[in-house]
Amino acid sequence: MTNLPSRRRLLATGAGAALGLGALVVTSPAAASPGPGSAGGAEETRTLDELYQAALAEGGKLVIYAGGDISTQADGLRNGFKSRFPDIDLTVVVDYSKYHDVRVDNQFATDTLVPDVVQLQTVQDFVRWNEQGRLLAYKPAGFSKVYAPFKDPHGAWVAVMVSSFSYMYGPAAVGSDAPRSPLNLVDAEWKGRIASSYPHDDDASLYLYALYVQKYGWDWLARLAAQDVQFARGSYTPRDAVTSGQKAIGVGASGAPLATGPVKWVIPDAATPFMAWGQRATILKQAKHPTAAKLYLNWQLSTGQQQATFNGWSVRTDVTPPTGLKPIWQYPNANLDGFPRFMADRAAVERWKQTFALYLGEVKGDPSPGSLGLHPGV
């Protein structure tokens, strides 16, 4: 992302640099250029109903590759879209973003492209694909209301939802001893009571853990590694472990900060980091169903959809969060600007991953979405 509001250096030299990991702040190679896939243009003026009819005339099909951990995570998307547009044959394929992006690359290389829309956590891919001329420049209705760093100014891609990672706990399990910050997770009372996604298997968890290391030091990570943490693949697993009562605390997963129930997802105080980003979506230039893809982006950015987000945060500046929340860009400790810069430096990302493997052990287990192969969704 470009022209971001905060210029703070999130991971300056220090413990990380001493290990040869470098800083987390890097410059995106595409920051100065919109790329050949960007052509500008006015926002969409057709209504959702008009786009729906045009999509039906096109063939009435839509295939989306969506980043995620298990297929059921997309059930809300599937059900909401099908309820509004019942005659569209919608296919949503959920897989880790790090598999979807190379899958799309391979489909480009073999002229076997399947998806019309890709919606992924790997934000750096949208910059690269735009430079390669792979993306359709398009501005859905409401594009001008999207927070500026959450969109390519020429419409090559746009964030359709806010995702965020922090730690969480079960109020019934922790009682009055709820951890005040991630620093407390290494206290003896939490040994054997923590679940976490592997930070070296998911880049969002990786960035969250990297922020924690910058804040608390490598000794903190060494002490956490001795806490008998239950690590698993899939960022949904910490929440499941806490919801079921299996563990008291979860680390490295999304959540709804205002939700009540068995899990309290924590927005830390201003001195403590968490991380958030805009989940980017784009229409591929070679898409077989570009009108249906446009319908999808317009639907996702509609005020109704943005007001109904599960975590309360919208990508639009004209949608007011529920009482108790500020817009996500008003939380400096959410590190919105840092995540895209972190993701752009793949060599540094790999060094972080391998260093975490030294502390926490190698990633174990099958991928939670299953093994989907080269052309899911055909």
N, C-alpha and C positions, 0 to 999 in steps of 0.2 A: 504494500500500500504506500501511497505517496502523500506528501504534504500533511503528515500526521501532526496533531497539536502538541504532543509532548516531545521534548528533546532530551529527556533524561537518559542516561546510560544505565541500562538495566543490569547488565552483568559486566562491570568494569574489570580491569585487571585485578588480580588478587589470587585467591586460592585456585580458581580455575586456570588462570594464566600460568601459575606455578606448575600446574600439571600439564601444561602445553595445550590446554583446551581453548584458550583465548577468550575473548569477550563475546557475549551474546549479541551485541549491537553490531550489525553489519548493514551494508547498503545494498538495496535491491538493484540488480543490474539493469532493470527496466524502468527505474524510477523517473528517468528524464524523457522517456519516449513512450507514446501510447501503443506503438507497434502496428504492423500492417493490418491486423484484424480490426482496427478501430477506425470507424468512419464518421462518427457523430450522428447527427440526425435528431429529429423531434421525437418527443414521447408518443407512445401509442395513444390514439384517440378513440379506437373502437372499444365498445363495452365488452364485458365478459361474455354476455350472451351473443354478441356479434362474433366475437372470436370463437366461441363454442361452435356456432354454425359453420364458420369457415374451417374449423378443425375437422368437423364431421365431413365436410365436402372434400377435404384433403385425404380422407381415409379413416379418420377417427381412431388413430393409434398414437401412443406415446410411450417411449421407453426412457426411464431415468436410471442412471447409475448414482446411487446415494451412499455417501460414506456413513458407516455405522458399525455396530458390533453384532447384532442379530437381526434377522429379517423382521421380527415383530416390532422393532423400534419404528418401522415405517408404517405401521397399521393406522396410526392417526392420520398420516398424510394420505394413505390410500383411501381410507374411509371418507375423509373430508372432501377429497377431490371427486371421488365417485358419487358422493351424495349430491354435489353441486353439478357435476357433469356426467350423468350416469351412462351415457352412450359412448364415452371414450374408453377404448380398450387400453387401460393403463397397466404398465409393468414397471415396478420399482425393484431394482436389484440392490440389495444392501451388502456391502463388503467393506473391509478396511480401506480407507482412502489410498493407502500406500500400495494396495493391490489394484484398485480401480484405475489409478493413474497410469501405471505401466501397462495394464490391460488395454486401455484406450490407445496408448502409444503403439502397442503391437497391432491393434486393429487398424490404426492409420497406416502402419508399415505394410500390412497385408491386404489393404483395401477391403476390410471386412467389418466396417464400423457398425456397431449395434445401437448405442444410445443416441437419443436426441438431445438430452440434457445431462450434464454431469454436475453434481452438487457435492463438494468434497471439502475435507479439512486441509488438504495439501495445497495451501493458498499459493505457493510458489509455482505450481503447475499452470495456473491461469495466466500468470505473467509470461511464462515460457510459451504456452500455446498461442497466446496473443502475438508474440513476436514471430511465431512461425506462420501466422495467418490462418490459424485453425478455427477461430472463434467468430461468430456472427455478431456484428455490432448492432445492438438493439436496446432501446430504452422503453421498458414497460411503463404503463401509466403509474404515476407516483415516483418515478425515478428521481425527479428533482428534489423530493422530500427525503431521500435516503441520505443518511449521514455520509459526508463526502468521502472519508477514508474507506467506506464500505462499498465502493463502486469504482469501476474504471470510468473516467470522465466521458469517454466516448461510447460507453455501453457494451464493451466486450464481455464484461462480467458484472455481477451485482450480488451482494450478500442478501440472502433471503431470511436469515434467522441469526440470532445471537446465541453462541454456545459459550459455556464458561466452565472452568474446572476449579475445584477447591477441595477442602476436606469436609467431612460430615460426621455426625455421630447420632446414636440412638438416645434420645433423652431418657428413656426408661432404663437404659443400660448404664449410663454414666451418672445419673442423679445430679447432685449438686457439684460434681467434680468435672464438668465438661471442660475439655481442653481449651484454653484461652487462645492458643496459637499453635501452629505446627511444631514449635519448639517443645511443647509439652508432650508430643507424641513419643519422645524417648524416655519419659518418666517410667519408673518401674511398674507402676500400677497398670500400664497399658500393654505389658508384655503378653503376647499371645492373643490380643484382643483387637488387632488391626487387620483390615483387608485393604489391598491396594491393587490397582492395575499396574502392570510392569511399565516403568517409565521408559525402558529401552525397547518397548514394543509399540508404543503409541506416542507420536510427536507432541501432542497436547500434554499428556502426562509428563513427557520428557521435559518440556519447557517449564511446567509447574515445579517439578523436582529441581530443575536447574536454578529456578528463582529461589527455592528454599535453600539450596546449597550456598548460593551467593549471600543470602541473608544470615544463615546460621553456621555455615562452614562445613568442611568435609568431615570433621569429627562428629557433627550431628548425624550425617548419613551413616557413618560407621556405627554409631549407637543405635540408629534405627534398624540397621541390618541385623543387630543382635536382639531385636524385639520379637523375633519369630512371627514376622508379618506374613499373612497369607496373600501371596502374589498370584495373579491370574491374568490370562489374556482377555481383553475386552474391558472397556472402561465402564460398562454397566455392572461389572461384578462387585465393586465395593458397595454400591447401593444395595444390591441384592443381599449381600452378606449382612449389612446392617438392618435392612428391612426384615429379614427372617430372624433376627436376633442371634445369628451365628457369631457376629462380631459387633463390638461396640462402636468402632470408628472405621470410616472408610476414607481413602485418599485417592485422588486422581479420577474424579468422575463429575459429571454435570448434575445439576439439581435445580429445584425451584426454591429460591431463598425465602419466600413468604409462606410456603406450604406448611401445613400442620400435619401431624401424624407420627409414624415411627421413625422418621429420619429428619434431622435438622441439618440442612446444607448451609454452610457458613460463608457469609460475606465478612472477611476479616476487617479489623480496624485499619485505618489508613497506613499504619506502620508495617503492616503485614501483607505480603503479596498474595494475589491469586491471579488467574489468567482468564482472558476471554477473547473471542475473535468473532468476526462475521463469517458465517459459513457461506462460501461463494458458490454461485451457480452460473452456468453459461449454456448457451445454445451453440452446438457445434455447426460449423459451416456446411459440413457434409450430412447433416441430419436429414433423415428421410421424412420426418414429420415436423417441419419447422413451425407451422402454424399452431399445432398442438403444443409445441414447446413454448411458444409465445403466450398461449393461453395459460400455461402453468406458471410462468413468471409473473404475469399480471395478477393471477389469483393469489400467489404467495405474497406479493407486495401490497395487496389490497388492504385497506384499513381494517376490515373485519378479521382477516387472517392475522394481521400484526397485533391486533388487540387481544387475540386469543392465544398468544404464545404461552407455552407451558411455564416458562420461567419469569414472565412478566416484562421482559426486555424486548424492544422492537428495534429494527434497523432504521425505522423512519423517525425523523425529528419532530413530526407533527402528531405522533402517537404518545400520549402521556402514560407513563408507567403507573401501576396501582400505588396507592398510598403506602409509603414505607420504602419505596425504591426511587432511585434517581435513574436517568438514562445511563446506560452502561459506560458511555464516554465521559461521564462525570466522576468515575472512580479511577483516579490515577493509579491505584494499586492493582487494577485489572490488567494493566500492561497491554492494552489493545495495540499500541504501536510496535511493541517489542516482538510479538509472535510472528508477524510476517517477515520481519528482518531476520529473526532467528531461523525461520524455515528456509530463507533464501540461501543461507550458507550451509550447503549440504555436507561439506567436509567437516565443519565444526559440529554439526548434528551427529555425524558418525563418531566423532571423538567423544562426545558426551555419552552416546549410547554404550560404547565399549567400556568407558570408565564406570558407568553404572553397573555394567555386567560384572566388572571386577569386584564391586562392593556387594551386589545383590544376587549374583549368580546368573546363569544363562536363562533366557526365556524358555519356558516349558509349556507344552500343551498344544493341541490343535487349534487353528484359528476358530474363533467362536462363530463366525458366519458359515463355517464349513469351507470346503475347497471347491470353488465355483468354476474353475477352468478359464478358458480363453474367451468364450462368447456367451456368457449367461444373458438371458433375456431375449434370445432369438425366438 
